[in-house]
Amino acid sequence: MPAPRTSPGLNLVPRPTQFARIQGEFVLDGATALRVGPGAEAAAALLRTLLRPATGLPLPASPDGRIVLAVDPALSGLGEEGYGLTVGTDAVMLRAARPAGLLNGIQTLRQLLPPEALLDVPLPGFRWTLPCAQITDVPRFAWRGAMLDVARHFQPVSFLHRFVDLLAFHKLNVLHLHLTDDQGWRLPVPGYPRLTEVASVRSETLGDGTPHGGAYTREELTGLVAYASERGVTVVPEIEMPGHARAALAAYPELGNDPTRPLDVWTRWGVCENTFGVHEEALAFCRAVLRETLSIFPSRRIHVGGDECPTTEWAATPSARERAAALGLPGPEALHGWFMNEIASFLTAHGRTPIGWTSDGRDLGPRFTSMSWLDAEHGRTAAESGLDVIMAPHRSTYLDYAQSPAPAEPPAQPGVIVTLEDVYAFEPAPSDWPPEAASRVLGTQAQLWSEYWSTPAHAEYLAFPRLCALAEVAWAAPGQRSYPDFTRRLATHTDRLDALNVPHTP
């Protein structure tokens, strides 16, 4: 009978809130059944789906099943996503106040099993065991995510499914999907066929002469949303406006500031000066795009970009200057705030909350959730002004930067090195912030901008194991975190990454 490569013990990532190892083990075999309480049906289905490929175990439902899955609203101390897990030699009890907590507990069960349980090939005759333990686990932050840029380099929907699985495995619960930018448009919108015919394809990238393109179907995106939801992950779309709009303008130049000027889908990186116009046709287009976005993505929050928007074209366009004057604005540069407010009004009228990137913490209206990327202090500024904040400072969370200066490292965003320790040292709500401001931090997320990677394997190499570190930052309180302890647990966790076929640094 094959033996595990290593004993996983309780080397869990992210670190649980409270845990204790108990002597003994629980053995799963063909007779193991699930006792499924009301509200736990989805968790039971997920457990079967995830364990069946390697173990082959049917895990049928039975009133006397030895693995108990239960939702108990009286366990209010566990919150929306916490869980309690007891593994004894004769039974396993997984309980949560809400179904989402059970989904997190399922991922802990997967990590407690030998790494071979994560393989996608059957291992008949393998001895599947769980170490006996007592765990109580509650996340610190409600927003624990990763942003995947599929606008610069399109990725197949199969990779998006796999990435969702990797997020859920680390108890990350948000996939922020960057769908549009100057270099590509990936979202189909009824009435605007040229978005997928023209805006989704660029002639080349950085002079390499190779065309690049792709777009998702509505069915693929709704399928992704459902797949992610089954795993406790919310897909949050991002539609960039009023800047980062060149691809859309290549398809529909009348939406820009000079309808007579033909534009191509941008083949460069950086900040493009071409923006949406401020006339009603451009606003109607943005509302139509968002209306379709809302019909696909049920997430409470919708990201609308908002940053890196040069006002050069508005200043040079008579109709934009006239619009600014008619609105009583001090000048064309103030049209940015007006535009974003119009979009915020549309989204809030439809029961959603807009998210925007902030460059200084002061550039978003009161209805926005602020995503701070340039500097952590900008997050504090936004929080002190009363906005909810998602912390994403680039020197701690941009995983498209190289993780070391080693010559063997693959291509990455130049200029900054973000090491594993840099990510782990990040604190989204520092103790020196005013308590009220700190309470407005919803959480944090990693960023994988795709200018310098184009394949799933390259993306995963950049993400791991740094995304493991961010998962722990988002889940565990500062007093529960220790970098030496994390790296000790990571030595075991990399066996799990290997079983999942995830490329990663040693």
Residue pairs with C-beta under 8 A, 6 or more apart in sequence:
1 125
1 126
1 127
2 116
2 123
2 125
2 126
2 127
3 127
4 114
4 115
4 116
5 114
5 115
5 116
5 495
6 114
6 115
6 492
6 495
7 114
7 131
8 111
8 112
8 113
8 114
8 115
8 131
8 492
8 495
8 496
9 21
9 131
9 492
10 16
10 19
10 21
10 112
10 131
10 133
11 488
11 489
11 491
11 492
11 493
12 19
12 108
12 111
12 112
12 489
13 111
13 170
13 468
13 471
13 472
13 486
13 489
13 490
13 493
14 170
14 171
14 468
14 471
14 472
14 474
14 475
14 476
15 472
15 475
15 476
15 480
15 481
15 485
15 486
15 489
16 108
16 135
16 136
16 137
17 82
17 136
17 137
17 138
17 476
17 477
17 480
18 134
18 135
18 136
18 137
19 133
19 134
19 135
19 136
19 137
20 133
20 134
20 135
21 131
21 132
21 133
22 87
22 88
22 131
22 132
22 133
22 134
23 132
24 88
24 89
24 132
25 89
25 129
25 130
25 131
25 132
26 66
26 87
26 88
26 89
26 90
26 91
26 92
26 129
26 130
26 132
27 127
27 128
27 129
28 55
28 57
28 67
28 113
28 128
28 129
28 130
29 57
29 128
30 57
30 58
32 57
32 59
32 65
32 66
32 67
33 59
33 60
33 61
33 62
33 64
33 65
33 66
33 67
34 44
34 47
34 48
34 59
34 60
34 61
34 62
34 65
34 67
34 68
34 69
35 61
35 62
35 63
35 64
35 65
35 66
35 67
35 68
35 69
36 44
36 61
36 65
36 69
37 68
37 69
37 70
37 71
38 71
39 71
39 99
40 69
40 70
40 71
40 99
40 102
42 99
42 102
42 103
42 230
43 69
43 94
43 99
43 102
43 103
43 105
43 106
44 59
44 61
44 69
45 230
46 103
46 106
46 230
46 231
47 59
47 69
47 106
47 109
48 58
48 59
50 106
50 110
51 57
51 59
51 110
51 113
51 117
52 58
52 59
53 119
53 120
53 121
53 122
54 116
54 117
54 118
54 119
54 120
54 121
54 122
54 123
54 126
55 117
55 122
55 123
55 126
55 128
56 122
56 123
56 124
57 128
59 67
66 90
66 91
66 92
67 91
67 92
67 94
68 91
68 92
68 93
68 94
68 95
69 94
69 102
70 93
70 94
70 95
70 96
71 95
71 96
71 97
71 98
71 99
71 102
72 95
72 96
72 97
73 97
73 98
74 97
75 84
75 95
75 96
75 97
76 97
77 97
77 138
78 84
78 95
78 96
78 97
78 98
78 101
78 136
78 138
79 97
79 98
79 101
79 138
79 139
80 97
80 98
80 100
80 101
80 142
81 96
81 98
81 100
81 101
81 104
81 138
81 139
81 142
81 173
81 232
82 96
82 97
82 101
82 104
82 136
82 137
82 138
82 139
83 94
83 95
83 96
83 101
83 102
83 104
83 105
83 108
83 135
83 136
83 137
84 93
84 94
84 95
84 96
84 105
84 135
84 136
84 137
85 92
85 93
85 94
85 95
85 105
85 108
85 109
85 133
85 134
85 135
85 136
85 137
86 92
86 93
86 133
86 134
86 135
87 112
87 130
87 131
87 132
87 133
87 134
88 132
89 132
92 109
92 130
94 102
94 105
94 106
94 109
95 102
96 102
96 104
96 105
100 173
100 232
103 168
103 231
103 232
104 137
104 139
104 171
104 232
105 137
107 168
107 169
107 170
107 171
108 135
108 137
109 130
110 117
110 118
110 169
111 169
111 493
111 496
112 130
112 131
112 133
113 128
113 129
113 130
114 126
114 128
114 129
115 495
115 496
115 498
115 499
116 123
116 126
116 499
117 128
117 499
118 496
118 499
118 500
119 499
139 171
139 474
139 475
140 474
140 475
140 476
140 477
141 428
141 441
141 442
141 443
141 444
141 474
141 475
142 173
142 442
142 443
143 173
143 174
143 390
143 442
143 443
143 444
143 445
143 474
144 171
144 172
144 173
144 174
144 443
144 444
144 445
144 471
144 474
144 475
145 167
145 172
145 173
145 174
145 175
145 176
145 236
145 390
145 443
145 444
145 445
145 446
146 163
146 167
146 172
146 174
146 175
146 176
146 445
146 446
146 447
146 448
146 463
146 467
146 470
147 176
147 177
147 178
147 238
147 392
147 445
147 446
147 447
147 448
147 449
148 155
148 160
148 163
148 175
148 176
148 177
148 178
148 448
148 450
148 459
149 178
149 181
149 400
149 447
149 448
149 449
149 450
150 160
150 177
150 178
150 179
150 186
150 450
151 178
151 179
151 180
151 181
151 183
151 184
151 185
151 186
151 240
151 247
151 450
152 181
152 183
152 184
152 269
152 449
152 450
152 451
153 184
153 212
153 450
153 451
153 453
153 454
154 184
154 186
154 200
154 212
154 213
154 214
154 215
155 214
155 450
155 456
155 459
156 214
156 456
157 216
157 220
157 221
157 223
157 224
159 456
159 459
160 175
160 177
160 224
161 224
161 227
162 456
163 175
163 456
163 459
164 175
164 224
164 227
164 228
164 231
164 233
164 235
165 231
166 460
166 463
166 464
166 467
166 500
166 502
167 173
167 174
167 175
167 231
167 233
168 231
168 232
168 233
169 496
169 500
170 467
170 468
170 471
171 471
171 475
172 233
172 467
172 470
172 471
172 474
173 232
173 233
173 234
174 233
174 234
174 236
174 445
175 228
175 233
175 234
175 235
175 236
176 236
176 238
176 303
176 445
177 235
177 236
177 237
177 238
178 238
178 240
178 303
178 449
179 185
179 186
179 187
179 237
179 238
179 239
180 186
180 187
180 238
180 239
180 240
180 244
180 245
180 247
180 248
181 240
181 244
181 247
182 244
182 245
182 246
182 247
182 265
182 266
182 272
182 274
183 202
183 205
183 246
183 247
183 265
183 266
183 267
183 269
184 199
184 200
184 201
184 202
184 212
184 213
184 214
184 247
184 265
185 195
185 196
185 199
185 200
185 215
185 247
185 248
185 251
186 200
186 214
186 215
186 216
187 195
187 215
187 216
187 221
187 237
187 239
187 289
187 292
187 293
188 195
188 196
188 215
188 216
188 217
188 218
188 292
189 195
189 288
189 289
189 292
190 292
191 288
192 251
192 252
192 285
192 288
192 289
194 251
194 252
195 215
195 248
195 251
195 252
196 215
197 251
198 250
198 251
198 265
199 247
199 248
199 250
199 251
199 265
200 213
200 214
200 215
200 247
201 211
201 212
201 213
201 265
202 211
202 212
202 213
202 247
202 264
202 265
202 266
202 267
203 211
203 264
203 265
203 267
204 210
204 211
204 212
204 267
205 212
205 267
206 267
206 268
206 269
207 267
212 454
218 296
221 296
221 297
222 296
224 235
225 235
225 296
225 297
225 298
228 234
228 235
234 299
235 297
235 299
236 297
236 299
236 301
236 302
236 303
236 355
237 293
237 296
237 297
237 299
237 302
237 303
238 303
238 304
238 305
238 355
239 286
239 289
239 290
239 293
239 302
239 303
239 304
239 305
240 304
240 305
241 276
241 286
241 304
241 305
241 306
241 339
241 343
242 275
242 276
242 278
242 282
242 286
242 306
242 309
242 336
242 339
242 340
243 271
243 272
243 275
243 276
243 305
243 306
243 307
243 308
243 309
243 310
244 272
244 305
244 308
244 309
245 255
245 256
245 274
245 275
245 276
246 263
246 265
246 266
246 272
246 274
247 265
247 266
248 255
248 276
248 285
249 255
249 256
249 263
249 274
249 276
250 263
250 264
250 265
252 285
253 259
253 260
253 261
253 262
253 263
254 281
255 276
255 277
255 281
255 282
255 285
256 263
256 274
256 275
256 276
256 277
256 282
256 313
257 274
257 275
257 277
257 313
257 314
257 316
257 317
257 320
258 313
258 317
263 274
266 272
266 274
269 451
271 308
271 310
273 310
273 312
273 313
274 313
275 309
275 310
275 311
275 313
275 314
276 282
276 285
276 286
276 339
277 317
277 319
277 320
278 314
278 319
278 320
278 323
278 324
278 335
278 338
278 339
279 319
279 323
283 339
283 342
286 343
287 346
290 302
290 304
290 343
290 346
290 347
291 350
293 302
294 302
294 347
294 350
294 352
299 352
300 352
300 353
301 352
301 353
301 354
301 355
301 369
302 347
302 352
302 353
302 354
302 355
303 354
303 355
303 356
303 371
304 340
304 343
304 347
304 354
304 355
304 356
305 356
305 357
306 336
306 340
306 356
306 357
306 363
306 364
307 356
307 357
307 358
307 359
307 363
307 373
308 357
308 359
309 336
311 332
311 333
311 335
311 336
313 320
314 320
314 321
314 324
314 332
314 333
314 335
315 321
315 331
315 332
315 333
317 332
320 332
320 335
321 332
323 335
324 330
324 331
324 332
324 334
324 335
324 338
327 335
327 338
329 335
329 338
336 363
337 363
337 365
340 354
340 356
340 364
340 365
340 368
341 365
341 367
343 354
344 354
344 365
344 367
344 368
345 367
347 353
347 354
347 367
348 354
348 367
353 367
353 368
353 369
354 367
354 368
354 369
355 368
355 369
355 370
355 371
355 390
356 363
356 364
356 368
356 369
356 370
356 371
357 371
357 373
358 364
358 370
358 371
358 372
358 373
358 374
358 378
358 379
358 382
359 373
359 374
359 378
360 374
360 378
360 381
361 370
361 372
361 377
361 378
361 379
361 380
361 381
361 382
361 385
362 381
362 382
362 385
364 370
364 382
364 387
366 386
366 387
368 387
369 387
369 388
369 389
369 390
369 442
370 378
370 379
370 382
370 383
370 387
370 388
370 389
370 390
371 389
371 390
371 392
372 378
372 379
372 382
372 389
372 390
372 391
372 392
372 393
373 392
373 393
373 394
373 447
374 393
374 394
375 393
376 391
376 393
376 396
376 430
379 389
379 391
379 393
379 428
379 441
380 433
380 437
382 389
383 389
383 433
383 436
383 437
383 438
383 440
383 441
384 434
384 436
384 437
386 440
387 440
388 440
388 441
388 442
389 440
389 441
389 442
390 441
390 442
390 443
390 444
390 445
391 397
391 426
391 428
391 429
391 441
391 443
391 444
392 444
392 445
392 446
392 447
393 426
394 401
394 416
394 447
395 416
395 418
395 422
396 418
396 422
396 423
396 425
396 426
397 418
397 423
397 426
397 444
397 445
397 446
397 447
397 470
398 413
398 416
398 418
398 446
398 447
398 449
399 418
399 423
399 446
399 447
399 448
399 462
399 463
399 466
399 467
400 412
400 413
400 447
400 448
400 449
400 450
400 451
400 452
400 453
400 462
401 412
401 413
401 415
401 416
401 417
401 418
402 409
402 412
402 413
402 417
402 418
403 409
403 412
403 417
403 418
403 419
403 420
403 462
403 466
403 505
404 417
404 419
404 505
405 417
410 453
410 458
410 461
410 462
411 452
411 453
411 458
412 452
412 453
412 462
413 449
413 451
413 452
418 466
420 465
420 466
420 469
420 487
420 505
421 483
423 446
423 466
423 469
423 470
423 473
424 469
424 472
424 473
424 481
424 483
424 486
425 483
426 444
426 470
426 473
427 473
427 478
428 441
428 443
428 444
428 473
428 474
429 438
429 441
430 438
431 438
431 478
443 474
444 470
444 473
444 474
445 470
445 474
446 463
446 466
446 467
446 470
448 459
448 462
448 463
450 459
453 459
453 462
457 503
460 502
460 503
460 504
461 503
461 504
461 505
464 497
464 502
464 503
464 504
464 505
465 490
465 493
465 494
465 497
465 504
465 505
468 490
468 493
469 486
472 481
472 486
473 481
494 504
494 506
497 504
